[in-house]
């Protein structure tokens, strides 16, 4: 994951035109948002806090995990 920072900086620096550089940067940003958004958009990565209104206790979280644990094995 840390190599992406180096590779993307080399790609952005290699683009000569400033407008094209912004387009390249936008494409890389869209790619990273889609990649991480689709990868971590499961019930296992759902954030839960006692200060939030939809707080789930441990029994509910365990039931959700047991119901969807076949997704985790993939």
LUMNU-669840 format. One record per residue (C-alpha): z, x, y. Coordinates in steps of 0.25 Angstrom, whole numbers, plus 5000, padded with zeros to 4 digits. Layout:
<nodes>
ZXY
...
</nodes>
This chain:
<nodes>
500050005000
500350115010
498950175007
498350045014
498950095027
498250225026
496950165021
496850055031
497150145042
496050245038
495050125037
495450065051
495350205057
493950225051
493350105058
492650145070
492550025078
493749965084
493349815082
493049845068
494349915066
495049785070
494249705060
494549815049
496049805053
495949655052
495349655038
496349745033
497449665039
496849535033
496749605019
498149655019
498649515023
497849445012
498249555002
499749545004
499749395007
499149364994
499849464986
501249424991
501049274993
501849234980
503149174978
503749304974
503549364988
504049234996
505149275006
506349195005
507649205014
508849125016
508549105031
507249035028
507248885025
506548885012
507548985005
507548984990
508749014982
508749114970
508549004960
507348954967
506749094969
506949124954
506248994950
505049024959
505049164953
505049114939
504049014941
503049114947
503349244940
502049234933
501349264946
502249394947
501749454934
500249454939
</nodes>
